[in-house]
C-alpha cells in the first residue's frame, strides 16, 4: 500500500521517549495552595464529593470537605493509607485514574 501510494516509510527513532517529572507538594488539612485546587478538581472529576454529597469548591483551601473527599478516594483504591494526606502515592493514584 505504501509503495502504490507513492509514500515513503518513516524510520522508527531509536531515541527513548521524553520523560517528564512533575513534583507536587504534600498537602494536608489547613493548607492553602494552588495545588489544593488541582487536588479538588481531580477529586471532583472522579466523582468524590463532600460529606453532604456536593462537589468540592475549587478554592485552594484544604478544609473538612476536601479532607472527607480525599479520605473517601484513598479508601476506594484499597491500596492507599487512609490518612487524609495527599502525598506521592495519592497523587500517583489520582493522576493514573485520568
NORBELTA-V968756 format. One line per field, one symbol per residue. phi: phi as a letter, one per 20 degrees, with the letter a starting at -180 (. if undefined). A space follows every 10 residues. Layout:
phi=???
//
This chain:
phi=.fffemedfe fefeffffdd ddddffdcgn fcafffffgf fffgfenedf femdgffecm dedgffgfff fffgfffmcd fedmdedgff ggffffff
//
